[in-house]
Amino acid sequence: EVAQANRPDGVDLAGWRLAGRLDLAGRFRGLLGVPRPADLIGMGDLENWLRFLVAYRLLAQGGLLMHSACVVHRDEAYLFMGRSGAGKSTISGLALEAGLGVLSDDMNALTAAAEGLGPPQVHKLPFAGTLGPCITAPGVYPLRAMCWLRKGQEARCGPMTAAQAVARLAVCAPYVNTDP
């Protein structure tokens, strides 16, 4: 578990055998400290730190790091969001079995289209989830749909209001969703 403290000019992190700082004012800089360099490899601290840096760097550029699964069908991206255990890895595994591409079942980048024209774009990131590295080549795909996954007794599908979509995007934007 990592504690996050927000400052006007950045963010501080602290956890078991980990301390870090991200400076957002002026030049974008980050610092990660661990007791022994070997701790970075075995505990995944380096990957978690990189996720943290990517989240804030994307935000500074008008994008979001999304805790989501992304399936690619006919060169369009379908982003599946939901709380842990909602079925993101399951739907990604089913998509792979059906011959569809999967960017990730864990973390994806969402940015505005080039020059603000067209749909938002979903970018493959090097962060792997339960499925590990997926088979789809790195790339950028236009967002066709966003879906909110929720466990339930029956299968159903319905539209989201704009307010629901924004709220759910915020919930699925790790690190920055706790930053005022």
N, C-alpha and C positions, 0 to 999 in steps of 0.2 A: 504494500500500500504506500502511495506517495502523497504527501501533503503539498498543497499548492497555495502560495501566498501571492496575491496580486499587488503590484506597486504601480504608481502612475507611469513609471518609465520601463516597466518590465514585470517579470514573474520570477519568483524563487520556488524551488522544489526541494523537498527533503524526504528521504525514505531510509529504509534499512540499508546501510552501507552505500548511500548515495546522497549527494548534494549537488544542486545545479542552479544556474542562474541564466536567464534569458533577458538581454537588454534590448528593448524595442525603440528607444529614443536614439536618434542619429543613425549610426551604422548598426545593422542587425548583427548581434553577437551572442554567442552562447558559451557557457562553461559548464563542464561536468566533472565532478570530483568523486573518486572512489578510493578506498584504502589501498587496493592493489590493482594494477592494470588487468590481471587475470580475471578479476571479478566482472569486468565488462563482457567477457565472452560467455561464461557459464550461466549467468543470471539473466541474460537478455536485457541488461540495463542499457547497453548501447542502442539496441533497437528501440526501446521505449523512449530514450532520449531523442533519437532521431525522429520518432513520431511526433514528439513534443515540438521540436524545431520545425518540422514540416507543417504542423498545424498552424503555428503562428506566422510562418513565412507565407503560406497560402492566404491566410487572413489579411496580411499586409498587402497582398496583391489582388484582393477582392474575391478570393476563393475560399473553399472549406475542405478540411480533411473530414471525411465522413466514415463513421463506423457503419459499414454497409457491405452488402454483397452487390456485385455488378455482373449481370449476364449480358452478353452481346449476341444479338440476333439480327441478321441482315444489316450488319454494320451500324446498328443503333444500340445504345446502352439502356438497360433497364436496371434501375437502382432499387434495391430492396433494403429497407431500413427496419429497425425494430430493436427492442431491448435484447440483452443477452438471452439466448435460449428461445427466441421467437421463430427461428427456422432459417436464418441466413445461410448457414453452411449446408443445411439440408437442401434448400432450393438450388444452391450452387452445385452440389453433387448431382442432383437430378438433371440439371442443365447440362453438365458434362456428359452424363450418361446418354442424353438425347443428342449429343454431338454439337451443342452450342458452346460458344466461347465464354469464359469466365475471367474477368480481370482479377478479382479477389473476392474472398468470402469474409473479409475482415475490414480492410481500409482502402478507400478510393478517394481521389481528389475530384472536386467539383469546381469548375471555373466558368466564368461567363464566356460566351462565344467571342471569337476574334472580332474586335471593333464593335462589340455589342450586337452583332447581327446574327440572328439564328438562335437555336436552342442552346442552353448551357452545355458544357462539354464535361465528360467523365474521363479521367486520366488513370492509367494503370500505375500503381506504386510498387515498390519492391517489398512491401510488407505482406507477409503471408499469414493466413489464419489456419483453421483446422485442416483445410485441404492441402496446405503447403503451396508451393509455387504452382500456379495454374497454367494451362496449356496455351492460352491466348497470347499472341505476341504483344509486346508493349505497344501502346497506341493511345490515341485520343478518339473518343466516339461521341457523337451528339446524343444528348439525353432524350429518349423517347418517352419514358414514364418513370415516375417515382411511386413505389408501393410501400405501404406500411404493413409489416407482418405482425400478427398478434395471434397467439394460440387461442383456440376456441373449440367449441363442440361441433360447429358446423362450418363448412367452407362458404365464404361469401366475399363479395367484392363490391366496392362502392367508391364513389368519388370522394376526394378530400377538398375541403374549402381551402382558399388561399391561406387563411389564418392557421388552419390545421397543418398545412404543408410547411409553413415557416416555423411553427412550434416544433414540429417533428424534425426538421432540419437542425434546429438548435439543440435538441436532445441528443442527436447523433453526431454532433461536432465535438469530439472529445477535447479536453483541455480548455479550449476557448469558450465552451458553454458555461463555464463557471467564472469567466472574466467579465466584470461589469463594463 
